[in-house]
Amino acid sequence: MSKPVINSELIWDEDKLPLGSTKTINYFESSKGLLKQGNRAYITINNGRNSFVDTSSAYLSFTVQNLTCVGTNLPLNDAPYNYNSVGLSAMGASSFIQSIDILQNNALVSRIDNVNKINGILQVSNSSNVGQDPVALTSGNSRSVNGDLLAVPIVERYGKPLATSTATTSILPTMTFTLNSSLLSFMGEGMLVPIGELKGSVEIQVQFINDIREAIVTRFSHTITSATAEFINVCYVAPIIKLDQSSYDMVVEENGFGKKNIMFSGIGHHCSTQLLTTAQQNTTAEYTLLVPNNRFSSLRHLHVGGFYSQSANNQEDKCIPRIPISTLQYRMNGKEYPQQRIDSLPKSLNNTLACNSSVNNSVGTTLMNIKGTTLDNRQAVLSGFETYANRGVIGLSLETFNDTESISGINVSQSDTEALVSTNGATAISDSVLAFVSTYDVMYVINDQGVLSSSYT
């Protein structure tokens, strides 16, 4: 048997080793240890030497404690039949967050308001059955049952109420959540952000909602008239990659750090709201609504969803978007998008799916479906029995109408955006808040003075 022979012309060369570095997971905690509803958490990220923040694996974490509900027939420590009477919004822990600001040296870099509404709309638009995703357990999202989106039973998932709870004042168990950082502006775009080149630290400010009832919902015949909560252990968790000096010197030389602007792109979200009154919902008519502050040079997508108002019994989920209109079309730059109005549920589903195809081509379904999505949805008086949460949004991808001068999508920085909507009339008991969520490209710049700024207009 002949021996194997290696061709003399075959040359073996080792792969070049990566740049020398160390990776640590850092917990950037809020400077305030205990916060209540309406308070802000202040999280500082220092500009470590030779360091980068790996935002692709970063997340926000916080704990809710002493969640106290006042009402009638509330959960008790030893009453199993009452355990599931209070639930967390089907949209999860993001329902507790009002806004997120990112600053450097006390100068605003970016701001995301109405985080709970933005997250609700984007979640319904591009998430499939979240109940099959283990991340739903840590973020508090709903577990879907046969396509029905339900409030998350707090006692069933997180434990019994405190022993001092009564039927009129129930103190629910402590809950800890982790949220993906996709809404944390540039901190969530999967970038290696060179914080070592910043002169001064970055600060993330997280503001919690004023009314805790926005994040919780009652079931059956129970009611909640008021609620309070405390927030602790608020922190931004992110991997920090620190290069050794020789490796960092090579990166500095290759990229010109300190000599020219350091630029990287991301995706931003902005929420504009308009009121759709009870009279408008209960009339068959067409309306032209201004979408305020929709001035972006590269508008990718526009989503719209309607949110219920607060009710006396608190049985409606205030963070789940619905579709309270029957047709939709936008007017931008003197043109109409799309040319044919979105006037049916299949068109709504198809246009919404198109907004996510460039993100993940495998997305074939969303939380919207024929069973749980309707047009002209209205807030109605509940009968006191458990109800399944309807949901739905209408998304429009503008990347198919690309402008040559914009990064992607279309340039609407010099014109107003009008939403042409119509209603078919129904029986609504209250106003509905229409939330328009704009998705756009953002360019972030660290100049030669180490100052961070963003540009999207």
C-alpha positions as CSV (number, residue, x, y, z in Angstrom):
1,M,0.0,0.0,0.0
2,S,1.5,3.3,-1.1
3,K,2.0,6.1,1.3
4,P,0.2,9.4,0.8
5,V,2.4,12.1,-0.8
6,I,2.0,15.8,-0.2
7,N,2.6,17.9,-3.3
8,S,5.7,19.9,-2.8
9,E,3.9,23.0,-4.3
10,L,1.3,23.0,-1.5
11,I,2.1,25.8,1.0
12,W,0.4,25.9,4.3
13,D,0.0,29.3,6.0
14,E,-1.7,30.0,9.3
15,D,-4.7,32.3,9.3
16,K,-3.9,35.7,10.7
17,L,-4.9,36.0,14.3
18,P,-7.5,38.6,15.2
19,L,-6.5,41.8,16.9
20,G,-5.5,41.3,20.5
21,S,-8.5,42.2,22.8
22,T,-10.4,41.3,25.9
23,K,-14.2,41.1,26.1
24,T,-16.2,41.8,29.3
25,I,-19.9,42.1,30.0
26,N,-20.5,45.4,31.8
27,Y,-23.5,46.4,33.8
28,F,-24.1,50.1,33.6
29,E,-26.4,50.9,36.5
30,S,-28.7,53.8,37.0
31,S,-27.4,56.5,39.4
32,K,-30.8,56.4,41.1
33,G,-31.4,53.2,43.0
34,L,-35.1,53.5,43.5
35,L,-37.6,55.0,41.1
36,K,-41.3,55.4,41.0
37,Q,-43.7,55.9,38.1
38,G,-42.9,59.0,36.0
39,N,-39.2,59.0,37.2
40,R,-36.1,58.9,35.1
41,A,-33.2,56.5,35.3
42,Y,-29.8,58.0,34.5
43,I,-27.3,55.5,33.1
44,T,-23.7,56.6,32.4
45,I,-21.4,54.8,29.9
46,N,-17.8,56.0,30.5
47,N,-15.4,56.5,27.6
48,G,-13.0,53.7,28.4
49,R,-9.6,53.7,26.9
50,N,-9.3,51.7,23.6
51,S,-12.8,50.4,24.1
52,F,-15.8,49.6,21.9
53,V,-19.4,48.9,22.9
54,D,-20.8,45.8,21.1
55,T,-24.4,46.9,20.8
56,S,-25.5,43.8,19.0
57,S,-25.7,41.9,22.3
58,A,-26.8,44.8,24.6
59,Y,-30.0,45.0,26.5
60,L,-31.9,47.0,29.1
61,S,-32.8,45.3,32.4
62,F,-35.0,46.4,35.3
63,T,-37.1,45.1,38.2
64,V,-40.6,46.1,39.1
65,Q,-41.5,45.8,42.8
66,N,-44.3,46.8,45.0
67,L,-46.7,46.9,42.1
68,T,-49.8,47.9,44.1
69,C,-53.3,47.8,42.5
70,V,-56.3,49.5,44.1
71,G,-59.8,48.3,42.9
72,T,-62.2,45.5,43.5
73,N,-61.9,41.7,43.6
74,L,-58.1,41.7,43.2
75,P,-55.7,38.8,43.7
76,L,-55.1,37.5,47.2
77,N,-52.2,35.4,48.5
78,D,-54.3,32.4,49.1
79,A,-57.1,32.6,46.5
80,P,-56.2,30.6,43.4
81,Y,-59.4,31.4,41.6
82,N,-58.4,35.1,41.7
83,Y,-54.8,34.6,40.5
84,N,-55.3,35.5,36.9
85,S,-57.5,38.5,37.4
86,V,-54.6,41.0,36.8
87,G,-52.3,40.7,33.8
88,L,-49.4,42.5,32.2
89,S,-49.9,44.1,28.8
90,A,-49.5,41.6,26.0
91,M,-46.7,43.8,24.7
92,G,-44.6,43.1,27.7
93,A,-42.2,45.1,29.8
94,S,-41.8,47.9,27.2
95,S,-45.3,49.0,28.3
96,F,-43.6,50.5,31.4
97,I,-41.3,52.8,29.4
98,Q,-42.4,56.3,28.1
99,S,-39.2,57.6,26.6
100,I,-35.5,57.0,26.0
101,D,-32.9,59.8,25.6
102,I,-29.3,59.4,24.7
103,L,-27.0,62.3,25.6
104,Q,-23.3,63.2,25.6
105,N,-21.9,65.9,27.8
106,N,-25.5,66.9,28.5
107,A,-26.2,67.5,24.8
108,L,-29.1,65.5,23.3
109,V,-28.0,63.0,20.6
110,S,-31.3,61.2,20.1
111,R,-34.7,60.9,21.7
112,I,-37.4,58.2,21.4
113,D,-40.8,59.2,22.8
114,N,-43.8,57.0,23.2
115,V,-41.6,53.9,23.5
116,N,-44.5,51.7,24.6
117,K,-46.5,52.7,21.5
118,I,-43.5,52.3,19.1
119,N,-42.7,48.9,20.5
120,G,-46.3,47.7,20.3
121,I,-46.6,48.7,16.7
122,L,-43.2,47.2,15.6
123,Q,-43.9,44.0,17.6
124,V,-47.2,43.4,16.0
125,S,-45.8,44.3,12.6
126,N,-42.7,42.1,12.5
127,S,-43.0,39.4,15.3
128,S,-44.4,36.0,14.7
129,N,-45.9,33.9,17.5
130,V,-43.9,35.4,20.4
131,G,-45.2,32.6,22.7
132,Q,-42.8,30.2,21.0
133,D,-39.8,32.5,21.6
134,P,-38.1,31.9,25.0
135,V,-37.1,35.6,25.0
136,A,-40.8,36.3,25.6
137,L,-40.4,35.0,29.1
138,T,-37.8,37.5,30.1
139,S,-39.3,40.5,28.3
140,G,-42.9,39.7,29.6
141,N,-44.5,39.3,26.2
142,S,-47.7,37.5,25.7
143,R,-48.0,33.8,25.1
144,S,-50.3,33.4,22.2
145,V,-52.9,30.6,22.4
146,N,-54.5,29.5,19.1
147,G,-53.7,32.9,17.6
148,D,-55.3,34.8,20.5
149,L,-53.1,37.5,22.0
150,L,-53.7,37.6,25.8
151,A,-52.6,39.6,28.7
152,V,-49.8,37.9,30.7
153,P,-51.2,36.5,34.0
154,I,-48.8,38.1,36.5
155,V,-49.4,35.8,39.4
156,E,-49.2,32.6,37.3
157,R,-45.9,33.6,35.7
158,Y,-44.1,35.6,38.5
159,G,-45.6,34.3,41.8
160,K,-48.2,35.0,44.5
161,P,-49.2,38.5,45.7
162,L,-47.8,39.6,49.1
163,A,-49.5,38.1,52.1
164,T,-50.8,41.6,53.2
165,S,-52.8,41.9,49.9
166,T,-56.5,42.4,50.2
167,A,-59.3,42.2,47.6
168,T,-59.2,46.0,47.3
169,T,-55.4,46.6,47.6
170,S,-53.3,43.9,46.1
171,I,-49.4,44.0,46.1
172,L,-48.3,41.9,43.1
173,P,-45.0,39.9,43.0
174,T,-41.6,41.3,42.0
175,M,-40.9,41.0,38.3
176,T,-37.5,41.3,36.5
177,F,-37.3,42.0,32.7
178,T,-34.7,42.2,30.0
179,L,-35.4,44.1,26.8
180,N,-33.5,43.9,23.6
181,S,-31.9,47.3,22.8
182,S,-33.3,47.7,19.3
183,L,-35.1,50.9,20.3
184,L,-32.0,52.4,22.0
185,S,-31.1,54.3,18.9
186,F,-27.4,53.9,17.9
187,M,-26.9,51.7,21.0
188,G,-29.0,49.0,19.4
189,E,-27.9,48.9,15.8
190,G,-25.3,46.1,16.1
191,M,-22.4,48.5,15.9
192,L,-19.0,48.5,17.6
193,V,-19.2,52.0,18.9
194,P,-15.7,53.4,19.6
195,I,-16.5,55.0,23.0
196,G,-12.8,55.3,23.5
197,E,-12.8,58.2,21.0
198,L,-15.4,60.2,22.9
199,K,-14.5,63.2,25.0
200,G,-16.9,62.6,27.9
201,S,-19.3,59.9,28.7
202,V,-22.6,58.8,27.1
203,E,-25.8,59.0,29.2
204,I,-28.9,56.9,28.6
205,Q,-32.1,58.3,30.3
206,V,-35.0,56.0,30.6
207,Q,-38.3,57.5,31.7
208,F,-41.0,55.3,33.1
209,I,-44.8,55.9,32.5
210,N,-46.8,58.1,34.8
211,D,-49.9,55.9,35.0
212,I,-49.0,52.3,35.8
213,R,-52.5,51.2,34.6
214,E,-51.2,51.7,31.0
215,A,-49.1,48.5,31.5
216,I,-51.6,46.3,33.3
217,V,-55.0,45.0,32.5
218,T,-57.8,43.3,34.5
219,R,-59.9,40.3,33.4
220,F,-63.4,39.0,34.0
221,S,-65.3,41.3,36.4
222,H,-62.3,42.8,38.3
223,T,-61.4,46.5,38.3
224,I,-58.4,48.6,38.9
225,T,-58.9,52.3,39.8
226,S,-55.3,53.2,40.5
227,A,-51.9,51.6,40.6
228,T,-48.3,52.4,41.7
229,A,-45.0,50.7,41.3
230,E,-41.3,51.0,42.1
231,F,-38.4,50.3,39.7
232,I,-35.0,49.1,40.8
233,N,-31.9,47.5,39.3
234,V,-32.2,49.6,36.1
235,C,-29.1,49.0,34.0
236,Y,-27.9,48.8,30.5
237,V,-25.9,45.6,29.9
238,A,-23.5,45.5,27.1
239,P,-20.3,43.7,26.0
240,I,-17.2,46.0,26.1
241,I,-14.3,45.0,23.8
242,K,-11.0,46.5,24.7
243,L,-8.1,46.3,22.3
244,D,-4.5,46.1,23.5
245,Q,-2.5,49.2,22.7
246,S,-0.7,47.9,19.5
247,S,-4.0,46.6,18.0
248,Y,-5.7,49.9,18.8
249,D,-2.9,51.9,17.2
250,M,-3.5,49.9,14.0
251,V,-7.2,50.7,14.1
252,V,-6.5,54.4,14.7
253,E,-4.1,54.5,11.8
254,E,-6.4,52.6,9.5
255,N,-9.5,54.6,10.2
256,G,-7.9,58.0,10.9
257,F,-9.3,58.4,14.4
258,G,-8.6,61.9,15.7
259,K,-7.9,63.3,12.2
260,K,-11.3,63.0,10.6
261,N,-14.9,62.3,11.5
262,I,-15.9,58.8,12.6
263,M,-19.2,58.0,10.9
264,F,-21.6,55.1,11.3
265,S,-25.2,54.6,10.3
266,G,-28.2,53.3,12.2
267,I,-32.0,53.1,12.1
268,G,-34.2,55.5,14.1
269,H,-37.8,55.5,15.0
270,H,-40.1,58.4,15.7
271,C,-43.8,58.4,16.9
272,S,-46.3,61.1,16.0
273,T,-49.8,61.0,17.3
274,Q,-53.2,62.2,16.1
275,L,-56.6,62.0,17.8
276,L,-59.4,60.2,16.0
277,T,-62.4,61.3,17.9
278,T,-65.5,59.3,18.8
279,A,-67.6,61.3,16.4
280,Q,-65.1,60.7,13.5
281,Q,-65.0,56.9,14.2
282,N,-68.8,56.7,14.3
283,T,-69.2,58.6,11.0
284,T,-68.8,57.3,7.4
285,A,-66.4,59.9,6.1
286,E,-62.9,60.7,4.7
287,Y,-60.4,62.7,6.7
288,T,-57.0,64.3,5.9
289,L,-54.7,64.1,9.0
290,L,-51.4,65.8,9.3
291,V,-48.6,63.5,10.4
292,P,-46.5,66.0,12.4
293,N,-42.7,66.1,12.5
294,N,-42.3,63.5,9.8
295,R,-39.4,65.3,8.2
296,F,-36.6,62.8,7.3
297,S,-34.2,62.7,4.4
298,S,-34.5,58.9,4.1
299,L,-37.9,57.6,5.3
300,R,-38.0,53.9,5.0
301,H,-41.3,52.8,6.5
302,L,-44.5,54.3,7.9
303,H,-46.7,52.3,10.3
304,V,-49.9,53.4,11.9
305,G,-51.9,51.8,14.7
306,G,-54.7,53.0,17.0
307,F,-54.6,52.7,20.8
308,Y,-57.5,52.5,23.2
309,S,-58.1,55.1,25.9
310,Q,-58.2,54.4,29.7
311,S,-61.5,53.0,30.9
312,A,-63.0,52.7,34.4
313,N,-62.6,49.0,34.7
314,N,-59.1,48.9,33.0
315,Q,-60.0,45.8,31.0
316,E,-58.5,47.0,27.7
317,D,-54.9,46.6,26.8
318,K,-53.7,50.2,26.2
319,C,-50.4,49.1,24.5
320,I,-51.8,46.8,21.8
321,P,-52.3,48.6,18.5
322,R,-55.5,48.2,16.5
323,I,-56.7,49.5,13.1
324,P,-59.6,52.0,13.7
325,I,-59.8,53.1,10.0
326,S,-61.0,51.4,6.8
327,T,-58.6,52.9,4.2
328,L,-55.2,54.5,4.2
329,Q,-53.1,56.5,1.8
330,Y,-50.3,59.1,2.3
331,R,-49.6,62.3,0.4
332,M,-45.9,63.2,0.4
333,N,-43.9,65.6,-1.9
334,G,-47.1,66.1,-3.9
335,K,-47.4,62.4,-4.6
336,E,-49.7,59.7,-3.2
337,Y,-48.3,56.5,-1.7
338,P,-49.3,53.9,-2.6
339,Q,-51.2,54.8,-5.8
340,Q,-54.0,52.5,-4.9
341,R,-55.4,52.9,-1.4
342,I,-54.9,50.3,1.2
343,D,-58.6,49.4,1.7
344,S,-58.8,45.7,2.7
345,L,-57.3,43.4,5.3
346,P,-55.2,41.4,2.7
347,K,-53.7,44.7,1.4
348,S,-52.9,45.7,5.0
349,L,-51.2,42.4,5.7
350,N,-49.2,42.4,2.5
351,N,-48.0,46.0,2.8
352,T,-47.0,45.4,6.5
353,L,-45.0,42.3,5.6
354,A,-43.2,44.3,2.9
355,C,-41.8,46.5,5.7
356,N,-39.9,43.6,7.2
357,S,-38.8,41.6,4.1
358,S,-35.5,43.5,3.9
359,V,-34.8,42.8,7.6
360,N,-35.6,39.1,7.5
361,N,-36.7,37.3,4.4
362,S,-37.9,34.4,6.4
363,V,-40.7,36.5,8.0
364,G,-43.8,34.9,6.6
365,T,-46.3,35.7,9.4
366,T,-46.7,38.4,12.0
367,L,-48.9,38.8,15.1
368,M,-51.5,39.9,12.6
369,N,-53.9,37.3,11.1
370,I,-57.4,37.0,9.8
371,K,-58.7,35.8,13.2
372,G,-57.1,38.6,15.4
373,T,-57.0,41.5,12.9
374,T,-59.9,43.7,11.6
375,L,-60.3,47.0,10.0
376,D,-62.5,49.7,11.6
377,N,-61.9,48.3,15.1
378,R,-63.6,50.3,17.9
379,Q,-63.3,50.5,21.6
380,A,-66.6,49.2,23.0
381,V,-68.2,48.6,26.3
382,L,-67.1,45.2,27.7
383,S,-69.5,42.8,29.1
384,G,-67.4,41.9,32.1
385,F,-66.2,38.6,30.7
386,E,-62.7,37.7,29.5
387,T,-62.1,39.0,25.9
388,Y,-59.4,38.3,23.4
389,A,-57.3,41.2,22.3
390,N,-57.7,42.3,18.7
391,R,-54.6,43.8,17.2
392,G,-53.3,45.1,13.9
393,V,-51.3,47.9,12.2
394,I,-50.9,49.1,8.6
395,G,-47.3,49.4,7.4
396,L,-46.1,50.9,4.2
397,S,-42.6,50.2,2.9
398,L,-41.2,53.3,1.0
399,E,-38.0,51.6,0.0
400,T,-39.7,50.5,-3.2
401,F,-40.1,54.2,-4.1
402,N,-36.4,55.0,-3.6
403,D,-35.2,58.5,-4.2
404,T,-31.7,58.7,-5.7
405,E,-30.6,61.5,-3.3
406,S,-31.7,59.6,-0.1
407,I,-29.9,56.8,1.6
408,S,-33.0,54.6,1.3
409,G,-36.7,55.2,1.0
410,I,-37.8,58.8,0.1
411,N,-36.8,62.3,1.2
412,V,-39.7,64.1,3.0
413,S,-37.5,66.6,4.8
414,Q,-39.0,69.6,2.9
415,S,-42.6,68.7,2.8
416,D,-45.5,67.8,5.1
417,T,-46.9,64.3,5.3
418,E,-50.7,63.9,5.1
419,A,-52.6,60.7,5.9
420,L,-55.8,60.2,3.9
421,V,-58.0,57.9,6.0
422,S,-61.6,57.0,6.0
423,T,-64.0,55.4,8.5
424,N,-67.1,53.3,7.8
425,G,-68.9,54.2,11.0
426,A,-69.4,52.1,14.1
427,T,-70.2,52.3,17.7
428,A,-67.2,53.7,19.5
429,I,-67.4,54.8,23.2
430,S,-64.2,56.9,23.3
431,D,-61.5,58.6,21.2
432,S,-58.7,56.6,19.7
433,V,-55.1,57.7,19.5
434,L,-53.6,57.1,16.0
435,A,-49.8,56.6,16.3
436,F,-47.7,57.0,13.2
437,V,-44.3,55.4,13.5
438,S,-41.6,56.6,11.1
439,T,-38.5,54.4,10.5
440,Y,-35.6,56.3,8.9
441,D,-31.8,56.2,8.5
442,V,-29.6,58.0,10.9
443,M,-26.0,59.0,10.5
444,Y,-23.9,59.3,13.7
445,V,-20.7,61.3,13.7
446,I,-17.9,61.5,16.3
447,N,-15.9,64.5,15.2
448,D,-12.2,65.1,15.8
449,Q,-13.0,66.8,19.1
450,G,-14.7,63.6,20.4
451,V,-18.2,65.0,20.2
452,L,-21.1,62.7,19.2
453,S,-24.0,63.9,17.1
454,S,-26.7,62.5,14.9
455,S,-28.2,63.6,11.6
456,Y,-31.4,62.5,9.9
457,T,-32.6,65.6,8.2
